[in-house]
Amino acid sequence: MRTMYDSVNPARIPRDAEIVAGYVNGPYAWSDTDWALFPNAVHVGIAVRASYNGGQVLDVEMGDARPEEAVGWVEMRRAVGIDPTVYCSSSWWTTVARAFNAAGVLAPHYWIAHYDLNPTVPDGAIAKQYANTPHYDLSSVHDFWPGIDTPRAMIPTKEGNEMQGYRGSGMIVVPCNGLRQFFCAVPGHATGEHADGHLYFVGDTPANTNDPKYLGDMAVHFDADRPGPVPLPAGVRAVTFAFTSTVDFTAWCA
């Protein structure tokens, strides 16, 4: 079990925190400088609005997202390759879970808040926020949090051609030849380095044309702890990655 810190003022969190959670939008959104205070920590991004396509966690509480909005946000995040989590109080947990059941949507992971000073994570949850202090909140977190922690052993061998991307903005084409997952390796664990942009899925060129078959596109975010996979449609022969990156990276299909 691990201890996670979150705060509206990141400067108040101990610099040696193992995991830190901060806001990715809203009035208390953390800046790149704020995240950089914790270069050795696992970073957890919290969205406060269900319309915002970002973060790994949706904050469901009074003044932020509503329980019934969590379903749409979870589906939106899954569509871009994120394995999402919903944060809510223990008193709202049943309401949120019922919204997913009613919609027929697979439930997300749950980070539950109950300030009883007991760090035990309840069954069915991945984390529990158990203490609220003047400087930060404290949560206990399981040793592996899907969607946040990516064990390197789970990243497949690079079956396809590995392509090099560079710091700045640009475009690379990654051959797939029918492989069904896309990965992007960004160096720098928990440093905030990232590669963002769009994947454009390309199939075989139709007969008697010069234009490749367009199979859709997807907005993506990659960092050292979240290299993928991004599921690819059937029949993809190449993926065009239009990116803006803070660091050199590599991409491949498997």
DRENTITI-190977 format. One record per atom (N, C-alpha, C, O, CB): x, y, z. Coordinates in steps of 0.1 Angstrom, whole numbers, padded with zeros to 4 digits, always signed. Glycine has a CB too. Example, Ala and Ser with C-alpha at 12.3 -4.5 7.8 and 13.67 -1.06 7.14 Angstrom:
+0132-0057+0078
+0123-0045+0078
+0132-0033+0078
+0142-0033+0085
+0113-0045+0090
+0128-0022+0071
+0137-0011+0071
+0129+0000+0079
+0134+0011+0080
+0141-0006+0057
//
This chain:
+0008-0012+0000
+0000+0000+0000
+0009+0012+0000
+0019+0013+0007
-0010+0000+0012
+0005+0023-0008
+0012+0035-0009
+0004+0047-0004
-0008+0046-0002
+0017+0037-0023
+0011+0058-0001
+0004+0070+0004
+0005+0081-0007
+0016+0083-0013
+0011+0076+0017
-0006+0087-0010
-0007+0097-0021
-0011+0110-0014
-0020+0111-0005
-0018+0093-0032
-0006+0121-0019
-0009+0134-0015
-0016+0142-0026
-0012+0140-0038
+0004+0142-0010
-0026+0150-0022
-0032+0159-0032
-0035+0172-0025
-0038+0173-0013
-0044+0153-0038
-0034+0183-0032
-0037+0197-0026
-0040+0207-0037
-0036+0205-0049
-0024+0201-0018
-0047+0217-0033
-0049+0228-0042
-0036+0237-0043
-0035+0245-0052
-0061+0237-0038
-0027+0235-0033
-0015+0242-0033
-0003+0232-0033
+0001+0227-0022
-0014+0252-0021
+0002+0228-0045
+0012+0217-0045
+0024+0220-0037
+0031+0211-0033
+0016+0215-0059
+0028+0233-0035
+0040+0236-0027
+0039+0231-0013
+0050+0230-0007
+0042+0251-0027
+0027+0228-0008
+0026+0223+0005
+0028+0208+0007
+0029+0203+0018
+0012+0226+0011
+0029+0201-0004
+0031+0187-0004
+0046+0183-0002
+0055+0190-0008
+0026+0180-0017
+0049+0173+0006
+0064+0170+0008
+0070+0166-0006
+0063+0159-0014
+0065+0158+0018
+0082+0170-0008
+0089+0168-0021
+0092+0153-0023
+0094+0149-0035
+0101+0176-0022
+0092+0145-0012
+0096+0131-0014
+0083+0122-0015
+0084+0110-0013
+0104+0126-0003
+0072+0128-0018
+0059+0121-0019
+0061+0110-0030
+0066+0112-0041
+0047+0130-0022
+0055+0098-0027
+0056+0087-0037
+0046+0089-0048
+0049+0086-0060
+0054+0074-0030
+0034+0094-0045
+0024+0096-0055
+0018+0110-0052
+0015+0113-0040
+0013+0085-0055
+0016+0118-0062
+0009+0131-0060
-0003+0132-0070
-0002+0128-0082
+0019+0143-0062
-0014+0138-0066
-0025+0140-0074
-0028+0155-0075
-0028+0162-0065
-0038+0132-0069
-0030+0160-0087
-0033+0174-0089
-0043+0176-0100
-0046+0167-0108
-0020+0182-0092
-0048+0189-0100
-0059+0192-0110
-0053+0195-0124
-0043+0202-0125
-0067+0203-0105
-0060+0190-0134
-0055+0193-0148
-0064+0204-0154
-0061+0208-0165
-0055+0180-0156
-0075+0208-0148
-0083+0219-0153
-0090+0225-0141
-0089+0221-0129
-0093+0215-0164
-0097+0236-0143
-0104+0243-0132
-0095+0254-0126
-0084+0256-0130
-0108+0233-0122
-0101+0261-0116
-0093+0272-0109
-0081+0268-0102
-0072+0276-0099
-0103+0279-0100
-0079+0255-0098
-0068+0251-0091
-0059+0242-0099
-0051+0234-0094
-0072+0243-0078
-0059+0243-0112
-0051+0235-0121
-0036+0237-0118
-0032+0248-0117
-0054+0238-0136
-0029+0226-0118
-0015+0226-0116
-0008+0230-0129
-0011+0226-0140
-0009+0213-0110
+0003+0238-0127
+0011+0242-0139
+0022+0231-0141
+0024+0223-0132
+0017+0256-0137
+0029+0232-0152
+0040+0223-0154
+0051+0225-0143
+0057+0215-0139
+0047+0226-0168
+0052+0237-0138
+0062+0240-0127
+0058+0233-0115
+0066+0228-0107
+0063+0255-0125
+0044+0232-0112
+0039+0225-0100
+0042+0211-0101
+0047+0205-0091
+0024+0228-0099
+0039+0204-0112
+0042+0190-0114
+0057+0187-0113
+0061+0177-0107
+0037+0185-0127
+0065+0196-0117
+0080+0194-0117
+0086+0195-0103
+0097+0191-0101
+0087+0205-0125
+0078+0199-0093
+0082+0198-0079
+0084+0184-0074
+0091+0181-0064
+0072+0205-0070
+0078+0174-0082
+0078+0160-0078
+0084+0151-0089
+0076+0143-0094
+0064+0156-0073
+0096+0153-0092
+0102+0145-0103
+0102+0130-0101
+0103+0123-0111
+0116+0150-0106
+0102+0126-0089
+0103+0111-0086
+0090+0105-0082
+0089+0093-0079
+0113+0109-0075
+0079+0113-0083
+0066+0108-0079
+0058+0103-0091
+0060+0108-0102
+0058+0119-0071
+0049+0094-0088
+0038+0091-0098
+0028+0102-0099
+0024+0107-0088
+0032+0077-0095
+0025+0107-0110
+0016+0118-0112
+0002+0113-0116
+0000+0105-0124
+0021+0128-0123
-0009+0119-0109
-0022+0115-0111
-0030+0128-0114
-0031+0137-0106
-0029+0108-0099
-0035+0129-0126
-0042+0141-0131
-0057+0140-0128
-0064+0130-0132
-0040+0143-0146
-0063+0151-0122
-0077+0151-0118
-0084+0161-0126
-0081+0173-0126
-0079+0154-0103
-0095+0157-0133
-0104+0166-0141
-0116+0170-0132
-0121+0161-0125
-0108+0160-0154
-0120+0182-0132
-0131+0186-0124
-0144+0189-0132
-0155+0191-0126
-0128+0199-0116
-0143+0187-0145
-0155+0189-0154
-0156+0177-0163
-0146+0173-0169
-0154+0202-0162
-0168+0171-0164
-0170+0159-0172
-0169+0162-0187
-0168+0153-0195
-0184+0153-0169
-0169+0175-0191
-0168+0178-0205
-0153+0179-0209
-0150+0181-0221
-0175+0192-0208
-0144+0178-0200
-0130+0180-0202
-0123+0167-0205
-0124+0158-0197
-0122+0187-0191
-0118+0165-0217
-0112+0153-0222
-0097+0152-0218
-0088+0154-0226
-0113+0151-0237
-0095+0151-0205
-0082+0150-0199
-0082+0144-0185
-0092+0143-0179
-0076+0164-0199
-0070+0141-0181
-0068+0135-0168
-0071+0120-0167
-0076+0114-0176
-0077+0142-0158
-0067+0114-0156
-0070+0100-0153
-0081+0098-0144
-0086+0087-0142
-0057+0093-0148
-0085+0109-0136
-0095+0108-0126
-0105+0119-0128
-0101+0130-0131
-0089+0109-0112
-0118+0116-0126
-0128+0126-0126
-0133+0129-0112
-0135+0119-0104
-0141+0122-0135
-0133+0141-0108
-0137+0146-0095
-0152+0147-0094
-0158+0157-0100
-0130+0159-0090
-0159+0138-0088
-0174+0138-0086
-0177+0143-0072
-0176+0135-0063
-0180+0124-0090
-0181+0155-0071
-0185+0161-0058
-0192+0174-0060
-0193+0179-0072
-0173+0163-0049
-0198+0179-0050
-0206+0192-0051
-0197+0203-0057
-0186+0205-0052
-0211+0196-0037
-0202+0209-0067
-0194+0220-0074
-0185+0215-0086
-0181+0223-0093
-0185+0227-0064
-0184+0202-0087
-0176+0197-0098
-0185+0188-0106
-0197+0191-0108
-0163+0189-0093
-0180+0176-0111
-0188+0168-0119
-0199+0161-0111
-0198+0158-0099
-0180+0157-0126
-0211+0158-0117
-0222+0152-0111
-0221+0137-0113
-0215+0132-0123
-0235+0157-0116
-0227+0129-0105
-0226+0114-0107
-0231+0109-0120
-0224+0101-0126
-0235+0107-0096
-0242+0115-0126
-0247+0110-0139
-0238+0114-0150
-0238+0108-0161
-0261+0115-0141
-0229+0124-0148
-0220+0128-0158
-0207+0120-0159
-0200+0120-0169
-0215+0143-0156
-0205+0112-0149
-0193+0103-0149
-0193+0093-0160
-0182+0090-0165
-0192+0096-0135
-0204+0088-0164
-0205+0078-0174
-0199+0083-0187
-0191+0076-0193
-0219+0073-0176
-0204+0095-0192
-0199+0100-0204
-0184+0103-0204
-0177+0101-0214
-0207+0113-0207
-0179+0108-0192
-0165+0112-0192
-0157+0099-0192
-0147+0099-0199
-0162+0119-0178
-0161+0088-0186
-0154+0076-0186
-0153+0070-0200
-0143+0066-0205
-0160+0065-0176
-0164+0071-0207
-0165+0066-0221
-0156+0074-0230
-0149+0069-0239
-0179+0066-0227
-0155+0087-0228
-0147+0096-0236
-0132+0093-0233
-0124+0093-0243
-0150+0111-0232
-0129+0091-0221
-0115+0088-0218
-0110+0075-0223
-0099+0073-0228
-0112+0090-0203
-0119+0065-0222
-0116+0052-0227
-0114+0052-0242
-0105+0045-0248
-0127+0041-0224
-0121+0061-0249
-0120+0062-0264
-0106+0067-0268
-0102+0065-0279
-0130+0071-0269
-0098+0074-0259
-0085+0078-0262
-0074+0070-0255
-0063+0074-0254
-0083+0093-0258
-0078+0058-0250
-0068+0049-0245
-0065+0050-0230
-0056+0044-0226
-0056+0050-0252
-0073+0057-0223
-0071+0059-0208
-0080+0049-0201
-0091+0046-0205
-0075+0073-0204
-0074+0043-0190
-0082+0034-0181
-0086+0043-0169
-0078+0044-0160
-0073+0021-0177
-0098+0048-0169
-0101+0059-0160
-0106+0055-0146
-0109+0044-0143
-0112+0068-0166
-0105+0065-0137
-0109+0063-0123
-0119+0075-0120
-0117+0086-0125
-0097+0064-0113
-0129+0072-0111
-0138+0082-0106
-0135+0084-0091
-0135+0075-0084
-0153+0078-0109
-0134+0097-0087
-0133+0100-0073
-0146+0105-0068
-0153+0113-0074
-0122+0111-0071
-0150+0100-0056
-0163+0104-0050
-0162+0101-0035
-0154+0093-0031
-0175+0098-0057
-0171+0107-0028
-0173+0103-0014
-0179+0090-0012
-0186+0085-0021
-0181+0114-0006
-0177+0084-0001
-0183+0071+0002
-0198+0072+0001
-0205+0062-0002
-0178+0065+0015
-0204+0083+0005
-0218+0085+0005
-0224+0086-0009
-0236+0084-0011
-0222+0097+0013
-0216+0090-0019
-0220+0091-0033
-0217+0079-0041
-0221+0077-0053
-0214+0103-0039
-0209+0070-0036
-0204+0058-0043
-0215+0050-0050
-0215+0047-0061
-0195+0049-0034
-0225+0047-0042
-0236+0039-0047
-0243+0046-0058
-0247+0040-0068
-0246+0036-0036
-0245+0059-0057
-0252+0067-0067
-0244+0066-0080
-0250+0065-0091
-0254+0081-0063
-0231+0068-0079
-0222+0068-0091
-0223+0054-0098
-0224+0052-0110
-0208+0072-0088
-0222+0043-0089
-0222+0030-0094
-0235+0027-0101
-0235+0020-0112
-0219+0020-0083
-0246+0031-0096
-0259+0029-0102
-0260+0036-0116
-0267+0030-0125
-0270+0034-0093
-0253+0047-0117
-0254+0054-0130
-0247+0045-0141
-0252+0045-0152
-0247+0068-0129
-0236+0039-0138
-0229+0030-0147
-0238+0018-0150
-0239+0013-0161
-0215+0026-0142
-0244+0012-0140
-0252+0000-0141
-0264+0004-0151
-0267-0004-0160
-0257-0005-0128
-0270+0015-0148
-0282+0019-0156
-0278+0021-0171
-0286+0019-0180
-0288+0032-0151
-0266+0026-0173
-0262+0029-0187
-0256+0016-0194
-0253+0017-0206
-0251+0040-0187
-0254+0006-0186
-0248-0006-0192
-0233-0004-0195
-0228-0011-0205
-0255-0011-0204
-0226+0004-0188
-0212+0007-0191
-0204+0001-0180
-0207+0003-0168
-0210+0023-0192
-0193-0005-0183
-0184-0011-0174
-0179+0000-0164
-0175+0011-0168
-0172-0017-0181
-0179-0004-0151
-0176+0006-0141
-0161+0009-0142
-0153+0001-0146
-0179+0000-0127
-0157+0022-0138
-0143+0026-0137
-0137+0021-0124
-0143+0014-0117
-0142+0041-0138
-0124+0024-0122
-0118+0023-0109
-0124+0034-0100
-0128+0044-0105
-0103+0023-0110
-0124+0031-0087
-0129+0041-0078
-0119+0045-0067
-0112+0037-0061
-0142+0036-0071
-0118+0059-0066
-0110+0065-0055
-0121+0071-0045
-0127+0080-0049
-0100+0076-0060
-0122+0065-0033
-0133+0069-0024
-0127+0078-0013
-0117+0075-0008
-0139+0056-0019
-0135+0088-0010
-0132+0097+0001
-0140+0094+0013
-0153+0094+0013
-0133+0112-0003
-0134+0092+0025
-0141+0091+0038
-0130+0094+0048
-0121+0087+0051
-0146+0076+0040
-0132+0106+0055
-0122+0111+0064
-0124+0105+0078
-0128+0112+0087
-0123+0126+0064
-0121+0093+0079
-0122+0086+0092
-0109+0082+0098
-0108+0075+0108
-0131+0073+0091
-0098+0087+0091
-0084+0084+0095
-0080+0069+0095
-0070+0065+0100
-0082+0089+0109
-0088+0061+0088
-0085+0047+0086
-0081+0045+0071
-0089+0047+0062
-0098+0038+0089
-0068+0042+0069
-0063+0041+0055
-0067+0029+0048
-0063+0027+0036
-0048+0042+0056
-0075+0020+0054
-0079+0008+0047
-0087+0011+0035
-0098+0017+0036
-0087-0002+0057
-0083+0006+0023
-0091+0008+0011
-0103-0001+0010
-0101-0013+0012
-0082+0006-0002
-0115+0004+0008
-0126-0005+0008
-0126-0015-0004
-0121-0011-0014
-0139+0003+0009
-0133-0026-0002
-0134-0035-0013
-0141-0029-0025
-0151-0022-0023
-0142-0048-0009
-0136-0031-0037
-0141-0025-0049
-0135-0012-0053
-0138-0006-0063
-0156-0023-0047
-0126-0006-0044
-0120+0006-0047
-0105+0004-0049
-0099-0006-0045
-0122+0017-0036
-0098+0014-0056
-0084+0013-0058
-0076+0022-0048
-0064+0020-0046
-0081+0017-0072
-0083+0032-0043
-0077+0041-0034
-0087+0047-0024
-0099+0047-0027
-0070+0053-0042
-0082+0052-0013
-0091+0059-0003
-0085+0071+0002
-0073+0071+0007
-0095+0049+0009
-0092+0082+0002
-0088+0095+0008
-0093+0095+0022
-0105+0096+0024
-0093+0107-0001
-0084+0094+0032
-0088+0091+0045
-0085+0103+0055
-0090+0102+0066
-0082+0079+0050
-0078+0113+0051
-0074+0124+0060
-0074+0137+0052
-0069+0137+0041
-0061+0121+0066
-0079+0147+0058
-0079+0161+0053
-0071+0170+0063
-0076+0171+0074
-0093+0166+0050
-0060+0175+0059
-0052+0184+0067
-0052+0198+0062
-0057+0200+0051
-0037+0178+0068
-0047+0208+0069
-0047+0221+0064
-0038+0223+0052
-0040+0233+0044
-0042+0231+0075
-0029+0214+0049
-0020+0216+0038
-0023+0206+0026
-0021+0210+0015
-0006+0213+0043
-0028+0194+0029
-0030+0185+0018
-0039+0174+0023
-0042+0172+0035
-0017+0178+0013
-0044+0166+0014
-0052+0154+0017
-0043+0142+0016
-0033+0142+0008
-0065+0152+0008
-0046+0131+0023
-0039+0119+0023
-0048+0107+0018
-0059+0106+0023
-0033+0116+0037
-0042+0099+0009
-0049+0087+0004
-0040+0075+0005
-0028+0076+0003
-0055+0090-0010
-0046+0064+0008
-0039+0051+0006
-0043+0046-0007
-0054+0046-0012
-0043+0041+0018
-0033+0040-0014
-0034+0035-0028
-0028+0021-0029
-0018+0018-0024
-0027+0045-0038
-0035+0012-0036
-0030-0001-0039
-0016+0000-0046
-0014+0010-0053
-0040-0009-0047
-0008-0010-0045
+0005-0010-0051
+0005-0009-0066
+0014-0004-0072
+0013-0022-0047
-0006-0014-0072
-0008-0012-0087
-0021-0006-0090
-0031-0011-0086
-0006-0026-0094
-0021+0006-0096
-0033+0013-0100
-0034+0013-0115
-0027+0020-0122
-0032+0028-0094
-0043+0005-0120
-0045+0004-0135
-0049+0018-0140
-0057+0025-0135
-0056-0006-0139
-0042+0021-0151
-0044+0035-0158
-0035+0045-0153
-0033+0056-0159
-0058+0039-0155
-0028+0042-0141
-0018+0051-0136
-0004+0045-0136
+0005+0051-0141
-0022+0055-0121
-0004+0033-0131
+0009+0025-0131
+0009+0016-0143
+0000+0008-0145
+0011+0018-0118
+0020+0017-0151
+0021+0007-0163
+0033-0001-0160
+0045+0003-0162
+0022+0015-0176
+0032-0014-0156
+0043-0022-0154
+0050-0025-0167
+0044-0029-0177
+0039-0036-0148
+0063-0023-0168
+0071-0024-0180
+0070-0038-0186
+0071-0040-0198
+0086-0021-0178
+0068-0048-0177
+0067-0062-0182
+0054-0064-0190
+0054-0073-0198
+0066-0071-0170
+0044-0055-0189
+0032-0056-0197
+0033-0049-0211
+0024-0051-0218
+0021-0050-0189
+0044-0043-0214
+0046-0036-0227
+0051-0046-0236
+0062-0051-0234
+0055-0024-0226
+0044-0050-0247
+0048-0060-0256
+0061-0057-0263
+0066-0046-0264
+0037-0063-0266
+0067-0068-0268
+0079-0066-0277
+0076-0058-0289
+0064-0059-0294
+0085-0080-0281
+0085-0050-0293
+0083-0041-0305
+0083-0049-0318
+0093-0051-0324
+0093-0030-0305
+0071-0054-0321
+0070-0063-0333
+0072-0055-0346
+0078-0060-0356
+0057-0070-0333
+0067-0043-0346
+0068-0035-0359
+0080-0027-0359
+0088-0027-0350
+0055-0027-0360
+0081-0018-0369
+0093-0009-0370
+0091+0002-0360
+0081+0008-0358
+0093-0003-0384
+0102+0004-0353
+0103+0015-0343
+0106+0028-0350
+0116+0029-0358
+0113+0012-0332
+0098+0039-0348
+0100+0051-0355
+0104+0062-0345
+0100+0062-0333
+0088+0056-0363
+0113+0071-0349
+0118+0082-0340
+0110+0095-0342
+0108+0099-0353
+0133+0084-0343
+0105+0100-0331
+0099+0114-0330
+0108+0123-0323
+0117+0119-0315
+0085+0113-0324
+0106+0136-0325
+0116+0146-0319
+0108+0156-0311
+0096+0159-0313
+0124+0152-0330
+0116+0163-0302
+0110+0174-0295
+0105+0185-0304
+0112+0188-0314
+0121+0180-0285
+0093+0190-0301
+0087+0200-0309
+0075+0195-0316
+0068+0186-0311
+0097+0205-0320
+0071+0201-0327
+0059+0197-0334
+0063+0190-0347
+0073+0194-0354
+0050+0208-0337
+0055+0180-0351
+0059+0173-0364
+0049+0162-0367
+0038+0161-0361
+0073+0168-0363
+0053+0153-0375
+0044+0142-0379
+0054+0130-0383
+0063+0132-0390
+0035+0146-0391
+0050+0118-0378
+0057+0106-0382
+0047+0096-0387
+0035+0096-0382
+0066+0101-0370
+0051+0086-0395
+0043+0075-0400
+0049+0063-0394
+0060+0059-0397
+0042+0075-0415
+0040+0055-0387
+0045+0043-0381
+0038+0031-0388
+0026+0030-0387
+0041+0042-0365
+0046+0022-0395
+0040+0011-0401
+0034+0001-0391
+0040-0001-0380
+0050+0003-0410
+0022-0005-0394
+0015-0014-0385
+0013-0028-0392
+0015-0038-0385
+0002-0008-0380
+0009-0027-0404
+0007-0040-0412
-0002-0050-0405
+0001-0061-0404
+0020-0046-0415
-0013-0044-0400
-0023-0053-0393
-0021-0055-0378
-0030-0061-0372
-0023-0066-0400
-0010-0050-0372
-0009-0051-0358
-0019-0042-0351
-0024-0032-0357
+0006-0046-0354
-0023-0045-0339
-0035-0039-0334
-0033-0029-0322
-0043-0025-0316
-0045-0050-0330
-0021-0027-0318
-0019-0017-0307
-0007-0008-0310
+0002-0012-0317
-0016-0025-0294
-0009+0005-0306
+0001+0015-0308
+0007+0019-0295
+0000+0021-0285
-0005+0027-0316
+0021+0021-0294
+0028+0025-0282
+0037+0037-0285
+0041+0038-0296
+0036+0013-0276
+0039+0045-0275
+0048+0056-0276
+0056+0057-0264
+0051+0059-0253
+0040+0070-0279
+0069+0055-0265
+0078+0055-0253
+0084+0069-0252
+0092+0074-0260
+0090+0045-0255
+0080+0076-0241
+0085+0089-0238
+0095+0088-0226
+0090+0082-0215
+0074+0100-0234
+0107+0092-0226
+0116+0090-0215
+0113+0100-0204
+0106+0110-0205
+0131+0092-0220
+0118+0097-0192
+0117+0106-0181
+0106+0103-0171
+0096+0110-0171
+0116+0120-0186
+0107+0092-0163
+0097+0088-0154
+0093+0100-0145
+0101+0106-0138
+0101+0076-0146
+0080+0103-0145
+0074+0113-0135
+0081+0127-0136
+0081+0135-0127
+0076+0108-0121
+0085+0131-0148
+0092+0144-0150
+0082+0154-0157
+0085+0166-0157
+0104+0143-0158
+0071+0149-0162
+0062+0158-0169
+0064+0158-0184
+0056+0165-0191
+0063+0172-0163
+0075+0152-0189
+0077+0151-0203
+0066+0144-0210
+0061+0134-0204
+0091+0145-0206
+0062+0148-0221
+0050+0142-0228
+0050+0144-0243
+0057+0153-0248
+0037+0147-0221
+0042+0136-0249
+0039+0138-0264
+0024+0137-0266
+0018+0127-0262
+0047+0126-0272
+0019+0148-0271
+0004+0149-0274
+0002+0151-0288
+0010+0155-0296
-0002+0160-0265
-0011+0148-0292
-0014+0150-0306
-0026+0141-0311
-0035+0138-0303
-0003+0148-0315
-0025+0137-0324
-0036+0129-0330
-0030+0117-0337
-0019+0119-0344
-0044+0138-0339
-0036+0106-0336
-0033+0094-0344
-0043+0094-0355
-0055+0095-0353
-0033+0081-0335
-0038+0092-0367
-0047+0090-0379
-0044+0076-0385
-0033+0072-0388
-0044+0101-0390
-0055+0068-0385
-0054+0054-0389
-0056+0053-0404
-0066+0058-0410
-0064+0046-0381
-0046+0046-0410
-0046+0045-0425
-0047+0030-0429
-0039+0022-0424
-0033+0052-0431
-0056+0027-0438
-0057+0013-0443
-0051+0012-0457
-0045+0022-0462
-0071+0009-0443
-0054+0001-0464
-0049+0000-0478
-0055+0010-0487
-0066+0014-0486
-0052-0014-0482
-0047+0014-0497
-0052+0023-0507
-0063+0016-0516
-0060+0005-0521
-0040+0028-0516
-0075+0022-0517
-0085+0015-0525
-0081+0013-0539
-0073+0021-0544
-0098+0023-0524
-0086+0003-0546
-0083+0001-0560
-0086+0013-0569
-0096+0019-0567
-0090-0012-0565
-0077+0016-0578
-0079+0026-0588
-0079+0040-0582
-0084+0050-0588
-0092+0024-0595
-0073+0042-0570
-0072+0055-0564
-0058+0057-0559
-0050+0048-0558
-0082+0057-0552
-0054+0069-0556
-0041+0073-0550
-0042+0076-0536
-0032+0080-0530
-0035+0084-0558
-0054+0076-0530
-0057+0080-0516
-0058+0068-0507
-0065+0059-0510
-0069+0089-0516
-0050+0068-0496
-0052+0057-0486
-0065+0058-0480
-0071+0068-0479
-0040+0058-0476
-0070+0046-0475
-0083+0045-0468
-0082+0051-0454
-0073+0047-0446
-0088+0031-0468
-0090+0060-0451
-0091+0067-0438
-0099+0058-0428
-0111+0056-0431
-0096+0081-0439
-0093+0054-0417
-0100+0045-0408
-0103+0052-0394
-0105+0045-0384
-0092+0033-0405
-0102+0065-0394
-0105+0073-0382
-0093+0079-0375
-0082+0077-0380
-0112+0063-0372
-0095+0086-0365
-0084+0093-0358
-0087+0094-0343
-0099+0091-0339
-0081+0107-0363
-0077+0097-0335
-0079+0097-0320
-0069+0107-0314
-0058+0107-0318
-0077+0083-0314
-0074+0116-0305
-0065+0124-0297
-0058+0116-0286
-0064+0107-0280
-0073+0136-0290
-0045+0118-0284
-0038+0110-0275
-0028+0119-0266
-0025+0130-0270
-0029+0100-0283
-0025+0113-0255
-0015+0118-0246
-0006+0107-0241
-0011+0097-0237
-0021+0126-0234
+0007+0109-0243
+0016+0099-0238
+0026+0105-0229
+0031+0116-0231
+0024+0092-0250
+0030+0098-0218
+0042+0102-0210
+0049+0089-0206
+0045+0078-0210
+0038+0111-0198
+0060+0091-0198
+0068+0079-0194
+0060+0068-0187
+0063+0056-0188
+0080+0083-0186
+0050+0072-0179
+0042+0062-0172
+0030+0058-0179
+0023+0048-0175
+0038+0068-0159
+0027+0064-0190
+0015+0060-0198
+0019+0059-0213
+0016+0068-0221
+0003+0070-0196
+0026+0048-0217
+0030+0047-0231
+0020+0041-0240
+0023+0039-0252
+0043+0038-0231
+0009+0037-0236
-0002+0030-0243
-0005+0018-0236
-0002+0016-0224
+0003+0027-0258
-0012+0008-0242
-0015+0008-0257
-0027+0016-0261
-0036+0018-0253
-0017-0006-0261
-0027+0020-0273
-0039+0025-0280
-0044+0015-0289
-0037+0011-0299
-0036+0039-0287
-0056+0010-0287
-0062+0000-0297
-0064+0006-0310
-0068+0017-0312
-0075-0006-0291
-0060-0002-0321
-0062+0002-0335
-0073-0005-0341
-0076-0016-0339
-0049+0000-0342
-0080+0002-0350
-0091-0005-0358
-0085-0016-0367
-0073-0016-0370
-0098+0005-0367
-0093-0025-0370
-0089-0036-0379
-0085-0031-0392
-0091-0021-0397
-0100-0047-0380
-0075-0037-0398
-0071-0033-0412
-0061-0022-0413
-0058-0017-0424
-0082-0030-0420
-0056-0016-0401
-0047-0005-0402
-0033-0010-0407
-0028-0019-0402
-0045+0001-0388
-0028-0002-0417
-0015-0005-0423
-0005+0004-0418
+0007+0001-0418
-0016-0005-0438
-0009+0016-0414
+0001+0026-0409
-0007+0036-0400
-0019+0038-0402
+0008+0033-0420
+0000+0042-0390
-0006+0052-0382
+0003+0065-0384
+0015+0065-0382
-0006+0047-0367
-0004+0076-0387
+0003+0089-0388
+0001+0096-0374
-0011+0098-0370
-0003+0097-0399
+0011+0099-0368
+0011+0106-0355
+0015+0121-0357
+0027+0124-0359
+0020+0099-0344
+0005+0130-0356
+0008+0144-0357
+0009+0148-0342
+0000+0148-0335
-0004+0152-0364
+0021+0153-0338
+0024+0155-0324
+0030+0168-0321
+0035+0175-0329
+0034+0144-0320
+0029+0171-0308
+0037+0182-0302
+0043+0176-0289
+0036+0171-0281
+0028+0195-0298
+0056+0175-0289
+0063+0168-0278
+0073+0177-0271
+0079+0185-0277
+0069+0155-0284
+0075+0174-0258
+0085+0181-0250
+0098+0174-0250
+0108+0180-0245
+0080+0183-0236
+0099+0163-0257
+0111+0155-0256
+0112+0145-0268
+0101+0142-0274
+0112+0147-0243
+0124+0140-0272
+0125+0130-0282
+0118+0117-0277
+0118+0114-0265
+0139+0127-0286
+0112+0109-0286
+0104+0097-0283
+0105+0087-0294
+0110+0090-0305
+0090+0101-0280
+0101+0075-0291
+0099+0065-0301
+0085+0059-0301
+0078+0060-0291
+0110+0053-0299
+0081+0054-0312
+0067+0049-0314
+0068+0036-0322
+0076+0035-0331
+0057+0059-0320
+0059+0027-0319
+0058+0014-0326
+0045+0008-0325
+0037+0012-0316
+0069+0005-0321
+0042-0003-0332
+0030-0010-0331
+0033-0025-0327
+0044-0030-0329
+0022-0011-0345
+0024-0031-0321
+0026-0045-0316
+0013-0052-0316
+0012-0064-0313
+0032-0045-0301
//
